[in-house]
Amino acid sequence: MREINDLINVGDPAWPLLAQELSGTHVPVEVLPVDTEIARVSLLQLQISARSTLGGIVLNCGGLLVDSGWLRIFGSLILQL
């Protein structure tokens, strides 16, 4: 099992590129606020790094509401379901 610092401290995190792509879509995308503690626990449970797309979403947002909530992508809120 990898430690949280190994999952978070990566040389090429996915979030900056994801955030850039999300800001340039033709449909509205709302990035839900992140709870840092829940995000870290979620990432540790999933054992994925912040370098991956899913890891970037889990670590940096509570979820994404695409096209006014028509599509919901859960981030670190997965523990609260």
Secondary structure, DSSP 4 states (H G I P E B T S, - for coil): ---HHHHH--SS-SHHHHHHHHHT-SS-EEEEPP-HHHHHHHHHHHT--TTSHHHHHHHH-SEEEETTTTEEEESGGGGG-
